[in-house]
Amino acid sequence: MAAAVLSPLPQNHYVVEPVDQKKPKSAAMSVASSTSASRHFKDWPNDQGFDVNDETPEPVELKIYGTIPTYAAGTLYRIGPGGYKLKADNGKPVESSHWFDGFSQLHRFQIQPSSGSDSSTKVFYNSRHTVDSVVENIRKTGKMTDFTFGQKRDPCESFFKKVQTTFTPLPTRDVSTPSSQNIGVTLSINMPGLPPPGIKSQKAANGVNSLVAKTDASAYQWIDPETLEPIGLASQTSLDPSLKGPLSAAHAKTDPATGDVFNYNLDVGSKATYRIFQVSASTGKTTILATITDAAGAYIHSLFLTEHFVVLCVWGSHYAYSGLKLIYTRNILDAIKNTDPSQPVRWYVVDRTHAQKGVVATYTSPSFYSFHTINAYEERNESTGKTDVLADLICYEDSSIIKRFYYDNLKSSSPGATDYDISKPRAQAMRPYLARYRLPSVDADNKQDKSGTATREWAAPSSSSVELPTLNPHAVTHKYRYVYGCTDNGGSSFFDGLAKFDLETQKAIYWTEKGQTGGEPIFVPNPGASGEDSEDDGVLLSVVLDGFRGTSYLLVLDAKNMQEVGRAELDAGKVVGFGFHGVHVPSQGSDKGKALDI
């Protein structure tokens, strides 16, 4: 392992910069560069990561630098936008406006351990676009007519036409047009209740029997885990007919002990209806745990899970006109009202035990907005003798952060990138902060004690907070110490590093290199780890773009100290698009073929 240089940063931070690493020299160090940095925001090029139109259908072996530990063997799947623009048959260009609407692409990194006389770990990569029918329709019509997250629309289009193209319901199961929906935010491995269509072999060597893509709608896309080809579509009504609402959380939650999956379904209209549901891993049966009708319909990307409870947090991203504005805007972003700081956040605690008591407690807290929850766990309060829930998540002052993710604001060559320089007050207000909330006495017997205030115990400064947060999967629903994620500290127009945040010391350590844009870091635990200090014994896997050389690589960091131990690099000029989320599936040991929705 390379030595490290510790450079001081404000507020007890420090950066870990590897030196003497046996890896390709970044063009930031070179006289010549394939990409001129001078025309990019903060001289940090990232345009290539937003517009990837090619794919690698057959696995290719990557070049390894350094060392990748044997226990990381398995498959890393990543999903998110590839390209976002194309030329229609009429010759006119068509572009997605918002990063969340880019054309979905799936990536697979197969990490194969050393065997026999071969002492080195090997990595193979392949990828495939999963929206061929969507793209073909756009080419033919020259328009984007489907419901989207944030596509800017023609204001002159008639209301009737907008109604016709909003919330077109998916059939319960559909194998005829599997690439006709843009579903590409998160992935589920062997998701219960959704047996894949029997039109392809679904037995993969890594234990993955089914691979399902999800988004913030109540739709699923089955994908062949070997070829990465879409093979079918389904809606949540296939789990239970009452799950008829069009919206859901892209981040479902998996019980690490049972494999059961939890999520919500949201039906909007004159009154919003949330149905919190559980899908049993052992039987495939779906149970409605609670129905909530006194909360505003809102864009909620993720929820919380503890050992005995599901927690739905309805934060400041309410839909206008009880959700009816979704019909007019045909996208989520423009249907969300500006966050009203006077409107409290509402927390609903739902029993998920066999007792099925429904909503057992409700709380309020001052206004905030969030994309991502991190983890939650239960703790006995010694002063009350009752159980409190501690919930950690990434917060923002309001929902305006969603508008930052237009391509015109994210691309380093775009003039709009300067609008979000963190030196400007507007950008400061959009920076994330990691916070912990305490929900007291969730098991109180007195009904009056079942509603109260969720108290923010602390909030980390934005300079040490992260987005796309991850953790050791063995820590899910338990008390834990470490969070990992991507940093946005003003070094670029997008993410500018990776960080590990210590919840006990409130300090962070970093991996950062000029021009290197990393994605969500996935924690792979060392199966040989033991003892109280074993939570961070493992490695992080992050797909990184070298913006100077226009090449992507799979970065492997020691999770204890954020030092690079190895990398697997694609051929020169090959780029993996900036994706959203991924999942690592171990190919050996007791966790073989297992992965959690977190």
C-alpha positions in Angstrom: 0.0 0.0 0.0 1.3 3.5 -0.9 2.3 6.0 1.7 0.0 8.9 2.2 0.3 12.7 2.6 -2.0 14.3 5.2 -3.0 17.8 4.2 -4.8 19.9 6.9 -8.3 21.2 6.1 -10.6 23.3 8.2 -12.8 21.8 10.9 -10.5 18.9 11.7 -10.6 17.4 8.2 -7.8 16.0 6.3 -7.2 14.7 2.8 -5.6 11.4 2.0 -3.5 11.7 -1.2 -1.8 8.5 -2.3 1.8 9.0 -3.6 4.1 6.7 -5.5 1.2 4.7 -6.6 1.9 2.3 -9.5 -0.9 3.7 -11.7 -1.2 5.6 -15.0 -0.1 9.2 -14.6 -3.0 11.6 -14.7 -2.9 14.1 -17.5 -3.3 16.8 -14.8 0.4 16.1 -14.2 1.3 16.0 -17.9 2.3 18.8 -20.3 -0.1 17.5 -22.9 -3.7 16.5 -22.2 -6.4 15.0 -24.3 -8.9 17.4 -22.8 -8.2 21.1 -22.4 -9.0 22.0 -18.8 -9.0 25.7 -19.3 -12.5 25.8 -20.7 -13.9 23.8 -17.8 -15.2 25.0 -14.4 -12.3 25.0 -11.9 -10.2 23.3 -14.6 -12.0 20.0 -13.7 -13.4 18.4 -16.9 -16.4 16.1 -16.5 -18.4 16.5 -19.7 -17.6 13.0 -20.9 -19.3 11.3 -18.0 -22.7 12.8 -18.9 -22.9 11.7 -22.5 -22.0 8.1 -23.1 -23.6 6.6 -26.2 -21.6 3.5 -26.8 -21.9 0.2 -25.0 -19.7 -2.9 -24.4 -22.0 -5.9 -24.9 -19.3 -8.5 -24.4 -17.1 -8.6 -21.3 -13.6 -7.2 -21.8 -10.7 -7.6 -19.4 -9.5 -4.5 -17.7 -5.9 -3.6 -16.8 -5.1 -3.8 -13.1 -2.9 -1.5 -11.1 -2.0 -2.1 -7.5 -3.9 -4.9 -5.7 -7.6 -5.8 -5.5 -8.2 -8.1 -2.4 -9.6 -11.6 -3.1 -12.6 -11.0 -0.8 -13.9 -8.3 -3.2 -14.6 -11.1 -5.7 -18.1 -10.8 -7.1 -20.1 -8.6 -9.4 -20.6 -4.9 -9.1 -23.6 -3.7 -11.0 -24.1 0.0 -11.7 -27.0 1.8 -13.2 -27.8 5.4 -14.3 -27.8 7.7 -17.3 -25.7 7.1 -20.3 -26.3 9.6 -23.0 -28.9 12.3 -23.0 -29.1 13.7 -26.5 -29.7 12.3 -30.0 -30.6 13.4 -33.5 -34.1 12.5 -34.6 -35.0 11.1 -38.0 -36.1 14.6 -39.0 -32.6 15.9 -38.4 -33.5 17.9 -35.3 -31.6 17.4 -32.0 -33.5 16.1 -29.0 -32.0 16.4 -25.5 -33.0 15.5 -22.0 -32.9 18.6 -19.7 -32.3 16.9 -16.4 -29.7 14.4 -15.3 -32.4 12.2 -13.7 -33.9 11.7 -17.2 -30.7 10.5 -19.1 -31.1 7.3 -21.1 -30.5 4.5 -18.7 -27.5 2.2 -19.0 -26.4 -0.8 -16.9 -22.8 -1.6 -16.2 -21.2 -4.8 -14.8 -17.8 -5.3 -13.3 -17.0 -8.9 -12.7 -14.2 -9.3 -10.1 -12.6 -12.7 -10.3 -10.3 -13.9 -7.6 -6.9 -15.4 -8.2 -6.7 -19.1 -8.7 -4.1 -21.8 -9.2 -0.8 -20.4 -10.6 -2.4 -17.0 -11.4 -1.9 -14.8 -8.4 -3.7 -11.7 -9.6 -7.3 -10.7 -9.4 -9.0 -10.1 -12.7 -11.8 -7.7 -13.6 -14.1 -7.9 -16.6 -16.5 -5.1 -17.8 -19.5 -5.0 -20.0 -22.5 -2.6 -20.4 -25.8 -2.2 -22.2 -28.4 0.5 -22.7 -31.7 -0.6 -21.3 -34.0 1.9 -23.1 -33.8 1.0 -26.8 -37.5 1.3 -27.4 -37.6 4.7 -25.7 -34.7 6.0 -27.8 -36.2 4.6 -31.0 -39.6 6.3 -30.3 -37.8 9.6 -29.7 -35.9 9.2 -33.0 -39.1 8.6 -34.9 -41.2 11.3 -33.3 -38.6 13.9 -32.6 -40.1 14.4 -29.2 -40.0 13.3 -25.6 -43.6 12.6 -24.7 -43.4 10.2 -21.8 -43.7 11.2 -18.1 -40.3 12.2 -16.8 -38.5 13.5 -13.7 -37.6 17.0 -14.9 -37.9 17.4 -18.7 -38.7 20.9 -19.7 -41.9 20.9 -21.8 -43.5 23.0 -24.5 -45.8 25.4 -22.6 -48.1 25.7 -25.6 -49.0 22.0 -25.7 -52.7 21.5 -24.9 -53.8 20.4 -21.4 -55.8 17.5 -22.9 -52.7 16.1 -24.7 -50.7 16.4 -21.4 -53.4 14.4 -19.6 -53.3 11.7 -22.3 -49.6 11.1 -21.8 -49.4 11.2 -18.0 -49.4 8.1 -15.8 -50.1 5.6 -18.6 -50.5 2.5 -16.4 -48.2 -0.4 -16.9 -49.7 -3.9 -17.2 -49.1 -6.1 -14.2 -46.5 -8.0 -16.3 -45.2 -7.2 -19.8 -42.5 -9.1 -21.7 -43.3 -7.7 -25.2 -41.7 -4.2 -24.8 -39.1 -4.6 -22.0 -37.1 -1.5 -23.0 -40.1 0.9 -23.4 -39.7 2.5 -19.9 -36.7 4.5 -18.7 -36.2 2.8 -15.3 -32.6 3.2 -14.0 -32.1 4.6 -10.5 -31.5 1.6 -8.2 -31.1 -2.2 -8.5 -32.5 -5.1 -6.6 -30.9 -8.6 -6.5 -33.3 -11.6 -6.3 -36.2 -9.4 -5.3 -38.9 -11.4 -3.6 -42.4 -11.4 -5.1 -41.2 -10.7 -8.6 -40.1 -14.0 -10.3 -38.5 -13.1 -13.6 -40.2 -14.0 -16.9 -39.3 -17.4 -18.1 -38.0 -16.3 -21.5 -34.3 -16.3 -20.6 -32.0 -18.3 -18.4 -31.8 -16.6 -15.1 -29.1 -18.7 -13.4 -25.9 -16.8 -13.1 -22.6 -18.1 -11.7 -22.6 -15.3 -9.1 -25.9 -16.5 -7.5 -28.0 -13.7 -9.1 -31.2 -15.3 -10.2 -33.0 -12.1 -11.0 -31.9 -8.4 -11.5 -34.6 -5.7 -11.2 -34.2 -2.0 -12.0 -36.3 0.5 -10.0 -37.1 4.2 -10.1 -39.3 6.7 -8.2 -42.4 5.2 -9.8 -44.2 2.0 -9.1 -42.6 0.2 -12.0 -40.0 -2.4 -12.3 -37.8 -3.6 -15.2 -36.4 -7.2 -15.2 -32.9 -7.4 -16.7 -30.9 -10.5 -17.6 -28.0 -10.5 -15.1 -25.6 -12.0 -17.6 -26.4 -10.2 -20.9 -27.8 -7.1 -19.3 -30.7 -7.2 -21.7 -34.1 -6.0 -20.5 -36.5 -8.9 -20.5 -39.7 -7.6 -19.0 -41.7 -4.9 -17.1 -43.9 -5.1 -14.1 -45.9 -2.8 -11.8 -46.4 -2.9 -8.1 -49.9 -4.2 -8.7 -48.2 -7.5 -9.5 -47.2 -7.6 -5.8 -50.7 -6.6 -4.5 -53.7 -5.1 -6.5 -54.0 -2.3 -3.9 -50.6 -0.9 -4.9 -52.2 1.0 -7.7 -50.6 4.4 -7.1 -48.0 5.6 -9.7 -45.2 6.6 -7.3 -42.9 4.9 -4.9 -39.3 5.1 -3.5 -36.4 4.1 -5.7 -34.7 3.0 -2.5 -36.7 0.1 -1.0 -35.2 -1.3 2.2 -34.2 -4.9 2.9 -34.3 -6.6 6.3 -30.7 -7.9 6.6 -31.9 -10.9 8.8 -34.9 -12.1 6.7 -34.4 -10.6 3.2 -37.9 -9.1 3.3 -38.3 -5.9 1.3 -40.2 -2.8 2.4 -41.4 0.2 0.5 -44.4 2.5 0.0 -46.8 3.1 -2.8 -48.3 6.6 -3.3 -51.6 7.3 -5.0 -52.2 11.0 -5.6 -55.4 12.9 -6.1 -57.8 14.8 -4.0 -56.3 13.0 -1.1 -52.8 11.4 -1.1 -52.7 7.7 0.0 -49.5 6.0 1.1 -49.5 2.3 1.5 -46.5 0.9 3.4 -45.9 -2.7 2.3 -43.7 -5.7 3.0 -42.7 -8.4 0.6 -41.7 -11.7 2.3 -38.5 -13.3 1.0 -39.7 -16.7 2.2 -43.1 -16.8 0.7 -43.2 -13.9 -1.9 -46.4 -12.7 -0.3 -47.0 -8.9 0.0 -48.6 -7.5 3.2 -49.9 -3.9 3.5 -48.6 -2.8 6.9 -50.3 0.6 7.0 -52.4 3.0 5.0 -51.7 6.7 5.6 -54.1 9.4 4.4 -53.3 12.4 6.5 -50.0 13.3 4.9 -49.3 15.5 1.9 -48.3 13.7 -1.3 -44.6 14.2 -1.7 -41.5 13.2 -3.7 -39.8 10.8 -1.3 -36.8 9.0 -2.7 -36.1 6.7 0.3 -37.4 5.7 3.7 -36.0 4.2 7.0 -36.0 0.6 8.4 -35.2 -0.5 11.9 -35.4 -3.9 13.5 -39.2 -3.5 14.3 -40.3 -0.5 12.4 -40.6 1.2 9.0 -40.3 5.0 9.2 -41.8 7.2 6.4 -40.5 10.8 6.5 -42.6 13.2 4.5 -40.2 16.1 4.0 -40.5 19.4 2.2 -41.2 18.2 -1.3 -45.0 18.3 -1.5 -46.7 18.0 -4.8 -48.9 21.0 -5.7 -52.7 20.7 -5.8 -52.6 17.3 -4.0 -50.6 15.9 -6.9 -52.9 17.0 -9.7 -50.1 19.3 -11.0 -48.3 16.1 -12.1 -50.9 15.8 -14.8 -50.1 19.3 -16.2 -46.3 19.2 -15.9 -45.9 15.6 -16.8 -42.8 15.5 -14.6 -42.0 15.3 -11.0 -39.8 18.4 -10.6 -42.2 21.0 -11.8 -45.0 19.5 -9.8 -43.2 20.0 -6.5 -44.1 23.1 -4.6 -41.4 25.3 -3.2 -40.6 24.1 0.3 -42.6 26.1 2.9 -40.3 26.5 5.9 -43.4 26.9 8.1 -44.7 23.5 7.2 -43.2 20.8 9.5 -41.8 17.5 8.3 -44.0 14.6 9.4 -42.6 11.2 10.5 -44.7 8.0 10.6 -43.5 5.0 12.5 -45.1 1.8 11.2 -44.9 -1.5 13.1 -43.4 -4.3 10.9 -43.6 -7.2 13.4 -46.1 -10.0 13.3 -48.4 -7.9 15.4 -49.0 -5.5 12.4 -50.2 -2.6 14.6 -50.0 -0.1 11.7 -48.9 3.4 12.5 -47.7 3.3 16.1 -46.3 6.8 16.4 -46.1 10.1 14.6 -43.7 13.0 14.9 -43.0 16.4 13.5 -39.8 18.4 13.0 -38.8 21.7 11.4 -38.8 21.8 7.7 -36.0 20.3 5.5 -35.6 18.3 2.3 -33.8 15.1 1.6 -33.0 12.6 -1.2 -31.2 9.9 0.8 -31.8 8.3 4.2 -28.7 6.4 5.5 -29.6 4.1 8.3 -31.8 3.9 11.4 -31.7 1.9 14.6 -33.5 1.5 17.9 -32.0 2.5 21.2 -33.4 2.1 24.7 -33.7 5.4 26.5 -32.4 4.9 30.0 -34.3 7.9 31.3 -37.7 6.9 30.0 -37.3 3.1 29.8 -38.8 3.3 26.3 -37.4 2.7 22.8 -36.2 5.6 20.7 -35.4 5.5 17.0 -32.3 7.3 15.8 -32.5 8.2 12.1 -29.6 9.5 10.0 -30.0 11.1 6.6 -28.6 13.7 4.2 -30.6 17.0 4.4 -31.0 20.2 2.5 -32.6 23.5 3.5 -35.2 23.0 0.8 -36.0 21.2 -2.4 -34.4 23.7 -4.7 -31.4 21.5 -4.9 -33.3 19.3 -7.4 -33.0 22.1 -10.0 -29.2 22.1 -9.8 -29.2 18.7 -11.6 -30.1 20.1 -15.0 -27.3 19.1 -17.4 -26.7 22.8 -18.1 -25.6 23.2 -14.4 -23.6 20.1 -14.0 -21.4 19.9 -17.1 -18.0 21.5 -16.5 -18.0 23.3 -19.9 -21.5 24.8 -19.4 -21.8 28.5 -18.4 -24.5 27.4 -15.9 -21.9 25.7 -13.8 -20.7 29.0 -12.5 -24.1 29.7 -11.0 -23.4 27.0 -8.4 -19.9 28.0 -7.3 -20.1 27.5 -3.5 -18.8 31.0 -2.9 -22.2 32.2 -3.9 -25.0 32.3 -1.3 -27.4 30.5 -3.7 -25.1 27.6 -3.9 -24.3 27.5 -0.2 -28.0 27.1 0.5 -28.1 24.0 -1.7 -25.2 22.1 0.0 -26.0 18.9 1.9 -25.5 18.2 5.6 -25.6 14.9 7.4 -28.0 15.0 10.3 -29.3 12.7 13.1 -32.9 12.8 14.4 -34.2 11.1 17.5 -37.8 9.8 17.6 -38.6 9.3 21.3 -40.7 6.5 22.9 -41.9 4.9 19.7 -43.3 2.0 21.9 -45.1 4.3 24.4 -48.3 2.8 25.8 -50.0 6.2 26.3 -51.6 7.3 23.1 -50.8 10.9 23.9 -47.1 10.0 23.9 -47.3 8.5 20.4 -47.1 11.9 18.7 -44.4 14.3 19.5 -41.3 16.0 18.2 -38.5 14.4 16.2 -35.4 16.2 17.6 -32.4 16.9 15.5 -29.5 15.8 17.7 -26.7 17.2 15.5 -25.9 18.2 12.0 -22.5 17.9 10.4 -21.1 20.8 8.4 -21.5 20.6 4.7 -17.8 20.5 4.2 -17.6 17.1 5.8 -21.0 15.8 4.6 -21.6 13.5 1.6 -24.2 12.6 -1.0 -25.0 9.1 -2.4 -24.3 7.8 1.2 -23.4 4.2 1.8 -22.4 2.0 4.7 -21.2 -1.5 5.6 -24.3 -3.6 4.8 -23.8 -5.6 8.0 -24.6 -2.4 9.9 -28.0 -1.9 8.4 -30.7 -1.4 11.2 -27.9 -1.5 13.9 -25.9 1.1 15.8 -23.0 2.0 13.6 -20.1 4.5 13.1 -19.1 5.1 9.5 -20.8 6.6 6.4 -19.2 6.9 3.0 -20.2 9.0 0.0 -19.3 11.6 -2.6 -18.2 15.1 -1.7 -19.2 18.5 -3.2 -16.8 21.0 -1.8 -16.6 23.3 -4.7 -13.7 21.7 -6.6 -15.8 21.0 -9.6 -19.2 21.5 -11.1 -20.2 18.1 -9.8 -18.7 15.7 -7.2 -15.0 16.4 -6.3 -14.0 13.5 -4.1 -15.0 10.6 -1.8 -15.2 10.7 2.0 -15.6 8.6 5.1 -17.5 10.3 7.9 -17.1 9.2 11.5 -20.4 9.6 13.4 -18.6 9.5 16.7 -15.8 11.9 16.2 -17.7 14.1 13.7 -14.6 14.1 11.4 -14.1 13.1 7.8 -11.2 11.8 5.8 -11.1 12.0 2.0 -9.8 10.6 -1.2 -9.6 13.4 -3.9 -7.5 14.0 -7.0 -7.8 16.9 -9.4 -10.0 16.0 -12.4 -11.0 12.6 -11.0 -14.8 12.4 -10.5 -15.9 9.5 -8.4 -19.3 7.9 -8.1 -21.2 6.3 -5.2 -18.7 4.2 -3.2 -19.9 0.7 -2.5 -18.6 -0.9 0.7 -17.4 -4.5 0.5 -16.8 -6.0 3.9 -13.8 -8.2 4.7 -15.4 -11.5 5.7 -12.4 -12.2 7.9 -13.0 -9.1 10.0 -13.9 -9.4 13.7 -14.0 -7.4 16.8 -15.4 -4.0 17.8 -13.2 -2.2 15.2 -14.2 -4.3 12.3 -17.0 -2.1 10.9 -14.7 -0.3 8.5 -12.6 -3.4 7.6 -13.2 -3.7 3.9 -12.8 -1.8 0.6 -14.8 0.8 -1.3 -15.6 0.4 -5.0 -16.2 3.5 -6.9 -16.3 4.1 -10.7 -14.2 7.2 -11.4 -13.8 9.4 -14.5 -10.3 10.8 -15.3 -11.6 13.9 -16.9 -8.1 14.8 -18.3 -7.6 11.5 -20.1 -11.2 10.8 -20.9 -11.0 7.3 -19.4 -12.9 5.6 -16.5 -11.6 3.1 -14.0 -12.9 1.1 -11.0 -11.2 2.5 -7.9 -10.5 0.3 -4.9 -9.9 2.2 -1.6 -9.1 0.8 1.8 -12.2 1.8 3.8 -10.2 2.4 7.0 -7.9 5.1 5.7 -9.3 6.0 2.2 -6.0 5.1 0.6 -6.0 3.6 -2.9 -5.0 -0.1 -3.0 -5.8 -0.7 -6.6 -7.8 0.1 -9.7 -9.0 -1.6 -12.9 -8.9 0.7 -15.9 -10.9 0.7 -19.1 -9.1 1.2 -22.4 -8.1 4.7 -23.2 -11.1 6.8 -24.2 -13.6 4.4 -22.8 -16.0 6.1 -20.3 -18.6 4.8 -17.9 -21.4 7.3 -17.5 -22.0 9.0 -14.2 -24.5 6.6 -12.7 -26.7 6.9 -9.7 -26.5 3.7 -7.6 -25.0 0.2 -7.6 -24.8 -3.0 -5.7 -22.0 -5.5 -5.1 -22.9 -9.2 -5.1 -20.3 -11.5 -3.4 -19.4 -14.6 -5.4 -18.1 -16.6 -2.4 -18.6 -17.1 1.3 -21.8 -16.9 3.4 -23.0 -13.7 1.5 -22.7 -15.3 -1.9 -25.5 -14.1 -4.1 -26.9 -11.7 -1.4 -27.2 -8.0 -1.6 -29.4 -5.5 0.3 -31.7 -2.7 -0.9 -30.3 0.2 1.1 
